[in-house]
Amino acid sequence: LTSEQQMQELQSLYQTRTEQCDALMTDHSRIVGETEEIIGQRAELDTQFRTLFEENERLKIWRDEKTTAAKRAEAHLSEVLDLLPEEDSKIIRFSMQFLRER
């Protein structure tokens, strides 16, 4: 090959490599942008998760408090019903069961 042909091949190779490099830089920029977007979305989702988790914990505490209060009330009511005549106790228990099922 002549030096002119070698020069043309080198210039052609240089042009090809430049185009490949530009394509890679474009891809890199796109990927960096997508990564930043995903990081932002993750931060938002983490915040939503923490908020929902805290609300869930508050609701568990509230439920436990209500369950404890209901058990206490049922125990007290059971004691009161035990003091009533049997027929009255049966009527009240039946009525309460009916109301619970509604």
Backbone as a chain_set.jsonl record, in Angstrom:
{"seq": "LTSEQQMQELQSLYQTRTEQCDALMTDHSRIVGETEEIIGQRAELDTQFRTLFEENERLKIWRDEKTTAAKRAEAHLSEVLDLLPEEDSKIIRFSMQFLRER", "coords": {"N": [[0.839, -1.186, 0.0], [0.387, 2.218, -0.687], [1.623, 5.214, 0.788], [-0.302, 7.16, 0.662], [-2.659, 5.73, 0.407], [-2.586, 4.38, 2.829], [-2.846, 6.548, 4.51], [-5.453, 7.389, 3.857], [-6.871, 5.134, 4.719], [-6.311, 5.257, 7.438], [-7.51, 7.701, 8.058], [-10.147, 7.042, 7.458], [-10.564, 5.018, 9.331], [-10.18, 6.521, 11.632], [-12.368, 8.27, 11.419], [-14.47, 6.417, 11.635], [-14.029, 5.442, 14.234], [-14.388, 7.815, 15.641], [-17.095, 8.292, 15.163], [-18.146, 6.028, 16.441], [-17.333, 6.554, 19.035], [-18.767, 8.929, 19.523], [-21.358, 7.864, 19.419], [-21.261, 6.16, 21.603], [-20.888, 8.034, 23.645], [-23.305, 9.401, 23.479], [-25.065, 7.322, 24.186], [-24.11, 6.886, 26.775], [-24.758, 9.331, 28.016], [-27.543, 9.205, 27.859], [-28.035, 6.957, 29.438], [-27.048, 7.823, 31.908], [-28.87, 9.881, 32.413], [-31.267, 8.367, 32.595], [-30.618, 6.822, 34.803], [-30.413, 8.771, 36.818], [-33.064, 9.612, 36.852], [-34.321, 7.271, 37.709], [-33.18, 7.018, 40.238], [-34.302, 9.257, 41.451], [-37.021, 8.497, 41.348], [-36.907, 6.272, 42.995], [-36.264, 7.455, 45.445], [-38.618, 8.879, 45.916], [-40.405, 6.735, 46.118], [-39.334, 5.432, 48.337], [-39.889, 7.33, 50.305], [-42.702, 7.313, 50.2], [-43.094, 4.669, 51.004], [-42.073, 4.71, 53.642], [-43.9, 6.483, 54.799], [-46.336, 5.056, 54.493], [-45.676, 2.763, 55.941], [-45.325, 3.797, 58.531], [-47.929, 4.73, 58.977], [-49.258, 2.3, 58.903], [-48.174, 1.104, 61.192], [-49.216, 2.838, 63.152], [-51.937, 2.267, 62.795], [-51.966, -0.43, 63.559], [-51.352, -0.207, 66.273], [-53.584, 1.274, 67.112], [-55.622, -0.578, 66.473], [-54.892, -2.686, 68.205], [-55.264, -1.432, 70.663], [-58.045, -0.989, 70.56], [-58.923, -3.641, 70.396], [-58.081, -4.626, 72.867], [-59.617, -2.991, 74.545], [-62.166, -3.837, 73.761], [-62.119, -6.529, 74.548], [-61.871, -6.194, 77.285], [-64.297, -4.911, 77.804], [-66.077, -6.926, 76.99], [-65.452, -8.906, 78.889], [-66.238, -7.624, 81.246], [-68.971, -7.268, 80.668], [-69.718, -9.918, 80.477], [-69.44, -10.68, 83.126], [-71.455, -9.09, 84.255], [-73.709, -10.135, 82.926], [-73.696, -12.671, 83.969], [-74.683, -12.201, 86.469], [-77.316, -11.668, 86.064], [-80.716, -12.919, 85.835], [-81.129, -16.166, 84.335], [-82.789, -16.342, 82.009], [-83.043, -13.638, 81.196], [-80.357, -13.105, 80.686], [-79.882, -14.871, 78.54], [-81.539, -13.722, 76.576], [-80.373, -11.195, 76.231], [-77.799, -11.951, 75.394], [-78.467, -13.267, 72.986], [-79.541, -11.094, 71.564], [-77.309, -9.453, 71.384], [-75.626, -11.064, 69.856], [-77.077, -11.125, 67.501], [-76.901, -8.414, 66.774], [-74.15, -8.212, 66.34], [-73.814, -9.742, 64.064], [-75.015, -8.301, 62.094]], "CA": [[0.0, 0.0, 0.0], [1.12, 3.481, -0.728], [1.405, 6.018, 1.985], [-1.569, 7.88, 0.496], [-3.717, 4.762, 0.724], [-2.522, 4.169, 4.273], [-3.387, 7.759, 5.125], [-6.9, 7.349, 3.668], [-7.388, 4.093, 5.609], [-6.223, 5.788, 8.807], [-8.544, 8.731, 8.185], [-11.414, 6.326, 7.482], [-10.617, 4.366, 10.631], [-10.353, 7.602, 12.608], [-13.757, 8.72, 11.286], [-15.307, 5.344, 12.185], [-13.836, 5.453, 15.696], [-15.009, 9.042, 16.133], [-18.541, 8.056, 15.146], [-18.432, 5.061, 17.503], [-17.155, 7.266, 20.3], [-19.923, 9.822, 19.667], [-22.52, 7.014, 19.732], [-21.089, 5.711, 22.987], [-21.118, 9.201, 24.524], [-24.753, 9.627, 23.469], [-25.639, 6.255, 25.013], [-23.714, 7.153, 28.162], [-25.576, 10.452, 28.508], [-28.916, 8.699, 28.022], [-28.051, 6.045, 30.586], [-26.888, 8.654, 33.107], [-30.165, 10.532, 32.623], [-32.209, 7.36, 33.064], [-30.199, 6.449, 36.16], [-30.81, 9.865, 37.709], [-34.524, 9.56, 36.948], [-34.654, 6.108, 38.537], [-32.78, 7.357, 41.603], [-35.349, 10.155, 41.939], [-38.229, 7.702, 41.578], [-36.672, 5.428, 44.169], [-36.358, 8.305, 46.629], [-40.044, 9.131, 46.125], [-41.008, 5.486, 46.576], [-38.873, 5.211, 49.71], [-40.662, 8.236, 51.149], [-44.064, 6.763, 50.269], [-43.035, 3.452, 51.804], [-41.935, 5.084, 55.053], [-45.175, 7.063, 55.218], [-47.307, 3.965, 54.614], [-45.238, 1.887, 57.028], [-45.648, 4.479, 59.785], [-49.387, 4.713, 59.107], [-49.594, 0.922, 59.244], [-47.827, 0.905, 62.604], [-50.222, 3.57, 63.947], [-53.188, 1.512, 62.73], [-51.807, -1.636, 64.375], [-51.469, 0.214, 67.674], [-54.991, 1.626, 67.315], [-56.375, -1.844, 66.476], [-54.585, -3.405, 69.443], [-55.944, -0.723, 71.759], [-59.48, -1.26, 70.444], [-59.125, -5.052, 70.722], [-57.941, -4.728, 74.315], [-60.803, -2.365, 75.148], [-63.32, -4.697, 73.481], [-62.006, -7.707, 75.413], [-62.17, -5.737, 78.636], [-65.746, -4.671, 77.865], [-66.742, -8.228, 76.93], [-65.256, -9.561, 80.184], [-67.109, -6.921, 82.194], [-70.347, -7.594, 80.303], [-69.943, -11.313, 80.84], [-69.652, -10.685, 84.577], [-72.776, -8.509, 84.497], [-74.71, -11.083, 82.445], [-73.726, -13.796, 84.898], [-75.45, -11.786, 87.641], [-78.73, -11.579, 85.694], [-81.421, -14.198, 85.736], [-80.72, -16.915, 83.147], [-83.618, -15.99, 80.849], [-82.636, -12.293, 80.768], [-79.014, -13.242, 80.146], [-80.011, -15.494, 77.213], [-82.137, -12.739, 75.669], [-79.368, -10.158, 75.94], [-76.742, -12.58, 74.574], [-79.025, -13.47, 71.65], [-79.645, -9.768, 70.934], [-75.951, -8.987, 71.065], [-75.15, -11.876, 68.743], [-77.806, -10.635, 66.331], [-76.326, -7.116, 66.387], [-72.802, -8.441, 65.818], [-73.889, -10.35, 62.726], [-75.582, -7.345, 61.129]], "C": [[0.877, 1.239, 0.0], [0.792, 4.264, 0.525], [0.112, 6.827, 1.87], [-2.742, 6.96, 0.836], [-3.752, 4.486, 2.236], [-3.128, 5.357, 5.015], [-4.909, 7.76, 5.015], [-7.529, 6.301, 4.596], [-7.383, 4.568, 7.063], [-7.299, 6.852, 9.044], [-9.927, 8.087, 8.267], [-11.604, 5.644, 8.835], [-10.857, 5.391, 11.74], [-11.803, 8.089, 12.594], [-14.712, 7.689, 11.899], [-15.229, 5.348, 13.709], [-14.472, 6.699, 16.325], [-16.528, 8.882, 16.202], [-18.947, 7.072, 16.249], [-18.344, 5.729, 18.879], [-18.336, 8.203, 20.558], [-21.175, 9.032, 20.038], [-22.446, 6.539, 21.174], [-21.346, 6.856, 23.981], [-22.611, 9.514, 24.612], [-25.453, 8.592, 24.346], [-25.342, 6.491, 26.493], [-24.567, 8.264, 28.757], [-27.013, 10.003, 28.76], [-29.021, 7.83, 29.27], [-27.901, 6.828, 31.893], [-28.206, 9.355, 33.427], [-31.206, 9.568, 33.17], [-31.895, 6.954, 34.502], [-30.625, 7.52, 37.16], [-32.321, 9.873, 37.916], [-34.956, 8.419, 37.869], [-34.297, 6.373, 39.998], [-33.822, 8.287, 42.227], [-36.639, 9.41, 42.244], [-38.08, 6.833, 42.822], [-36.794, 6.245, 45.44], [-37.824, 8.597, 46.955], [-40.732, 7.891, 46.673], [-40.587, 5.15, 48.005], [-39.653, 6.086, 50.683], [-42.095, 7.733, 51.303], [-44.094, 5.518, 51.143], [-42.962, 3.793, 53.288], [-43.241, 5.644, 55.597], [-46.22, 5.972, 55.444], [-46.953, 3.024, 55.764], [-45.588, 2.499, 58.379], [-47.154, 4.487, 60.031], [-49.858, 3.311, 59.493], [-49.305, 0.639, 60.718], [-48.829, 1.611, 63.521], [-51.544, 2.802, 63.966], [-53.115, 0.216, 63.539], [-51.978, -1.298, 65.856], [-52.927, 0.532, 67.995], [-55.845, 0.36, 67.399], [-56.144, -2.608, 67.766], [-55.267, -2.761, 70.644], [-57.437, -1.017, 71.748], [-59.792, -2.713, 70.806], [-59.052, -5.255, 72.227], [-59.167, -4.149, 75.016], [-62.036, -3.24, 74.944], [-63.29, -5.942, 74.369], [-62.343, -7.356, 76.851], [-63.679, -5.537, 78.817], [-66.509, -5.988, 77.835], [-66.621, -8.965, 78.261], [-66.171, -8.94, 81.23], [-68.57, -7.279, 81.92], [-70.686, -9.023, 80.684], [-70.206, -11.436, 82.337], [-71.038, -10.168, 84.921], [-73.86, -9.496, 84.083], [-74.826, -12.288, 83.373], [-74.543, -13.472, 86.147], [-76.952, -11.719, 87.349], [-79.393, -12.951, 85.753], [-81.108, -14.846, 84.385], [-81.501, -16.506, 81.902], [-83.23, -14.607, 80.301], [-81.249, -12.338, 80.105], [-79.057, -13.831, 78.738], [-80.552, -14.498, 76.193], [-81.097, -11.694, 75.262], [-78.248, -10.734, 75.069], [-77.224, -12.792, 73.132], [-79.097, -12.143, 70.902], [-78.269, -9.257, 70.517], [-75.375, -9.762, 69.885], [-75.801, -11.416, 67.442], [-77.197, -9.322, 65.845], [-74.923, -7.295, 65.801], [-72.827, -8.925, 64.371], [-74.434, -9.389, 61.682], [-74.552, -6.496, 60.514]], "O": [[1.948, 1.283, 0.605], [-0.19, 3.997, 1.217], [-0.504, 7.144, 2.887], [-3.703, 7.381, 1.48], [-4.823, 4.375, 2.833], [-3.829, 5.193, 6.014], [-5.592, 8.097, 5.982], [-8.582, 6.541, 5.187], [-8.323, 4.315, 7.817], [-7.92, 6.892, 10.106], [-10.777, 8.523, 9.044], [-12.69, 5.694, 9.412], [-11.635, 5.155, 12.663], [-12.396, 8.297, 13.653], [-15.654, 8.055, 12.602], [-16.252, 5.266, 14.389], [-15.028, 6.629, 17.421], [-17.162, 9.286, 17.176], [-19.969, 7.26, 16.91], [-19.172, 5.493, 19.759], [-18.847, 8.268, 21.676], [-21.963, 9.472, 20.875], [-23.453, 6.519, 21.881], [-21.953, 6.649, 25.031], [-23.121, 9.851, 25.681], [-26.322, 8.932, 25.148], [-26.209, 6.318, 27.35], [-25.046, 8.144, 29.885], [-27.621, 10.381, 29.761], [-29.964, 7.948, 30.052], [-28.567, 6.514, 32.88], [-28.61, 9.415, 34.588], [-31.943, 9.903, 34.097], [-32.8, 6.768, 35.315], [-31.14, 7.2, 38.231], [-32.801, 10.115, 39.024], [-35.847, 8.584, 38.702], [-35.045, 5.988, 40.896], [-34.184, 8.126, 43.392], [-37.277, 9.654, 43.268], [-39.02, 6.681, 43.602], [-37.372, 5.775, 46.42], [-38.227, 8.568, 48.118], [-41.549, 7.984, 47.589], [-41.389, 4.643, 48.79], [-40.034, 5.633, 51.763], [-42.639, 7.728, 52.407], [-45.019, 5.334, 51.935], [-43.701, 3.23, 54.097], [-43.645, 5.324, 56.715], [-46.908, 5.966, 56.465], [-47.837, 2.547, 56.476], [-46.086, 1.809, 59.268], [-47.604, 4.277, 61.157], [-50.758, 3.162, 60.32], [-50.108, 0.005, 61.403], [-49.242, 1.059, 64.541], [-52.193, 2.692, 65.007], [-54.109, -0.189, 64.142], [-52.658, -2.01, 66.594], [-53.445, 0.108, 69.028], [-56.69, 0.236, 68.285], [-57.09, -3.124, 68.36], [-55.781, -3.449, 71.526], [-58.031, -1.266, 72.797], [-60.805, -2.989, 71.448], [-59.87, -5.975, 72.799], [-59.69, -4.739, 75.961], [-62.86, -3.373, 75.849], [-64.327, -6.36, 74.886], [-63.013, -8.117, 77.549], [-64.259, -5.931, 79.828], [-67.483, -6.156, 78.57], [-67.585, -9.582, 78.714], [-66.806, -9.652, 82.008], [-69.321, -7.562, 82.853], [-71.787, -9.313, 81.151], [-71.077, -12.192, 82.766], [-71.723, -10.733, 85.774], [-74.835, -9.678, 84.812], [-75.906, -12.854, 83.544], [-75.041, -14.381, 86.811], [-77.767, -11.713, 88.272], [-78.733, -13.989, 85.724], [-80.852, -14.147, 83.405], [-80.906, -16.342, 80.837], [-83.105, -14.429, 79.089], [-81.015, -11.685, 79.088], [-78.357, -13.356, 77.843], [-80.066, -14.443, 75.063], [-80.968, -11.359, 74.085], [-77.8, -10.088, 74.122], [-76.489, -12.532, 72.18], [-78.748, -12.08, 69.723], [-78.1, -8.7, 69.432], [-74.716, -9.187, 69.018], [-75.141, -11.33, 66.406], [-76.998, -9.136, 64.645], [-74.555, -6.592, 64.86], [-71.971, -8.562, 63.564], [-74.315, -9.656, 60.486], [-74.869, -5.644, 59.684]]}, "num_chains": 1, "name": "protein.A"}
